[in-house]
Amino acid sequence: MIGRLVVIVGFAALVGCGDGCGCNGPKPSLTLSTTPSQLVISGSGFTNVGQCAQLSLIGLPTPVIVPLGNPACSGGAFSNYVWPYKTVGCQAAKTPRQIAVLAVGDLNAIPPVAAVGMIDWHDSCGLAGYCGEVGQDACPSTGCSTGVDEGGKCVPCGGEGQPVCGGNQCMSGLNPNVTNGVKRCTALCGHTQGWPCTTGVPNCSGSPPVLTVPQIACITKETGTNGGTVSVYTCFDSRLPAQGTSDPSTCICMPDNVAGCQISTSQGTANAPTTGLCIQAQTKPCP
């Protein structure tokens, strides 16, 4: 779709006009042209400064406000300011969607204005460069390309206290652990004495530093059942107790003298379902 819809409206019509915003003085004008790959914006009637207006895009599901930059002005005007854009992750045919470009200048002298236009869009689409990266919203259909989606935001993963990364992965030396229903990475569970620890981990000493006291097992899974919760306990390069305990604080990772690195878990099998007790049910090689 290549369209041109120029609607000049006072910003006051969108959000109201208060005292001190220049509403009773000269009003600037703004025009907007759209194509499938760019917005073209022109404006006049702004304060006579080098960058006379700050432009923003609104009308998309996410992000709610997209900064478009500050065009170079001459005599309080700018012409054919081009903002290129690209959609990502669209899962269905696009249809016209109304957007608006806002121009904000010197609020003490010039009221903000908006120009409305149409672009082709679908709710599964994301705006390239404005979603999917850490610190941005997750893209509607493709999620996060860096970090992980937590509450609709892309956040760092794999570090201490951070969510696990894809594939249930944490950084080296950290283990996944469920706390308050959320699985995060930590160095504070799942290890036994002798583990090569890092500064800041409790009971870590020596040269080179090693763990001097075994840690409790990590809870790597919680499943609700019959109104309760069944936990899966896991020790990494160590083993769970041979005798089961229902108290997580006494579920201690014991030294494992087998050759090679192994993970010990209370996860049951098809023939022996998970009991929720801290007891070794299976072992498997470390990833």
Secondary structure, 3 states (H helix, E strand, C coil): CCEECCEEEECHHHHCCCCCCCCCCCCCEEEEEECCCEEEEEEECCCCCCCCCEEEEECCCCCCEEEEECCCCECCEEEEEEEECCEECCCCCCEEEEEEEEEECCCCCCCCEEEEEEEEECCCCEECCCECCCCCECECCCECCCCEEECCEEECCCCCCCECECCCECCCCCEEEEECCEEEEECCCCCCCCCCCCCCCCCEECCCCEECCCCECEEEEEEEECCEEEEEEEEECCECCCCCECCHHHCECECCCCCCCEEEECCCCCCCCCCCCECCCEEEECC
